[in-house]
Amino acid sequence: MLKSKRTPILAPPRAEKEYTVRIFSEQCDGCKLCVEFCPKDVLEIDLESFNSRVLHYAKVIKPDECVGCEQCERICPTASIFILEKDIS
């Protein structure tokens, strides 16, 4: 087969990105803003557990559905939620 000197105009398609949601439960005050603003319902308030300040905190219930929009990270008043991109290579 002959080698071509042509190069593609567009980059080859990459796999979709995956994200991890990290919640620091000790900082979380359970305000529910992250739960309300998440478009994929990835989070909920854990009503069975308390942090050291005797407050319910947010937890991840659908980790594979996070789309990395960072709405929860931006809206969190205590800065206790972080969205991290997974290395899928």
Secondary structure, DSSP 8 states (H G I E B T S, - for coil): --------SS--------EEEEE-TTT-----HHHHH-TT--EEEESS---TTS--EEEES-GGG-----HHHHH-TT--EEEEE----
